[in-house]
């Protein structure tokens, strides 16, 4: 299981109604159902992933997140999850607002582009970072916006979004000292 998924599962209450945006093959939703009896829906754009969700017995809707979440009513979900997808979205502000419109809380995780190894690759090697958390070359990456913890927290402040909890990880372990420099992955629990 990816390191951010353990934090996500921990933060989803038992029996919560869940919406997983960019759900991939639906493994997280299936795990949430098994571990937390949390029913949910996934939203995915990729045809192959939608088929995998169906094979995994996960409720999935094929939608483009860039078009918003108008298919869902206000307050339809307890938790809305955006796991390692924020950096691949062109317009984060409207999506974050929509997540908190349809859900009581949201959980967002993303690779931290402020991580020291990413900084070193740019500063010393002169190329965009490639790592376990950022496994793509600059020319084939789905990432369109590179974000650090400081950037995300500033965006939340601008949008009036409350940060309820934050976990910063490196190799699955919590990072408390200098998290924007020493953490490779961030997981936030937020609300309106």
N, C-alpha and C positions, 0 to 999 in steps of 0.2 A: 504494500500500500504506500502511495506517495506520502511524504512527511506532512503535507498540509491537510491531508484527509483525516488523520487522527485528531487534529485540533477541531476540524469541522464536525466530525462525529461527536466529539465531546460537547460541543456547543449546541447541538440540535437536541431539544428536549424530547423525551419519550412521547410518542404519539403526535408529534408536531406535523403539520401539513407543510410539505417541502416543495419548492420549485428549484430545479438545478439548471442553470443557464449555461449552455455550452457543455452539455452533460456527457459528450463523448459516447462511450459504449454503454453507459448507464450503470457501471459498477458501483459508483458512490450511492446512487439511489437504491440499488438492490441491497447494499450493505446497510444503509440507514433503515430499510424495512426490516432486515434480519436482526440488527443490533438494537434498534430503538422503536420498532413498530411504527415508524414514521412514513406514512404514505406520501407519495409525491409524483410529480410530473417532471420530465426532462424536456428541455428545448435544445434542439440541435439542428444545424443547417446541412451537415455533411450526410449524403445519401448512405454511405457505408456505415457510418456510426448509427444512423437511425435504424438500419436493419439489425445491427448488433444489439441495440436497445430492445427491439422486438424479440430477438432471440433470447435476451436476458430477462424477458417478461417484465419490462419496464415501460410504463406509460410515457410516450414521447410525442412531441409535436415538432414537426419540421418547420422552423421559422428562422428568419434572419434577425438577430438581436439588434442590428442597426435600425430596424423598422419599429422598435419599441415593443411594449408588452400590452398593447391595446386589447389583446385576446383575453386578458385577465381583469377581473373586477378589483376594485380597491379592497385591500385587506383579505385577499383570498388565501394567503399563506402565512404561516407562522415564521418560516425561515426561507429566504431566497438566497441561493448560493451561486457565486461566480468564482469558480476555482481555476486559477491560472489562465484566465481568459481576458481580464481587464486590459492587458497590454496589447491584445489583438483587436480591440474595439476602436473604431475611429472617433466616436463621440461618447466619451465616458460620462460626462455630466448628465445628459438626458437619461442614460441607462441607469445610473445610480439613483436618480430621482424616481424612475419607474420601478426599480427594485423595491424602494421603500414605500411606494404607493401601493403595490400589490402585496407586500409582505410587512409584517410587524417588525422584523429585524432582517438584516442581510449579513452574509459572511462573504468576504472577498479575500482571495489570496492571489499573490503575484510574485514573480521573481524580482528581487531587489537589484536594480541596476547600479545602486550605490555600493554594492559589495566590493570589498577591497580587491579581490581577484579580477573583477570586471574593470575596475579603475586601472589596475596595473596593466592589463592587456591593452587598454586604450593608450595609456601614458607611455609605456615602455616599448610594447611591441607594435603600436601604431595601428591596431586593427580592432574591429568590434569584438566584444567578448563572446567566447564559445565555452560552455561549461555543461555540467550535468543539468543545471536549472535552465540554461540558455543553449540548447543543443543545435542551434541552427547557424549557418553562415549568414552574413548580412544580406546576401542576395536571394536566399530562399526562406527567410524567416516570416512567420505569420505576425510577428510583433511589429506594430505600427507606432506605438507610443512607449517609450522607455521611462520607467517610473521608479523612484526611490521611496523609502518610507517618508522622508521629509516632504516629497512632492504629494504623496497621497494624503498625508495629514493636512497639508495646506489646502488641497482640494476639498477635503471634508469640511474644514473651517469655512471656506468660501461658500460652500453650499448649505451650511448650517446643519451638517450631519454630525451626530454624536458618535464618538468612538467609545464603545462599551468595553472592549477588550482587544488586546493586541498580543500576538505571539510571533516572535521572530526566531527563525530556525536556521541552522547550518547542519547539514548532514542529519537532519531529523532531530537534532538536539536544540534546546532553547538557548537563545543568545540574549544576555541581559546587559552586558557591558558593550557600549558603543554599537548598538544594534544596526544603525544605518551603514556602518562600516564593516562590521563583522558578520552580519546576517545575510544569507543568500536568498531566503524566502520569507515573505511576510504574510500573516493571516490576521484579518481584522473582523471583529463583530461590531456592526454599526446599527444605528437606528436614526429615525427622523428627529 
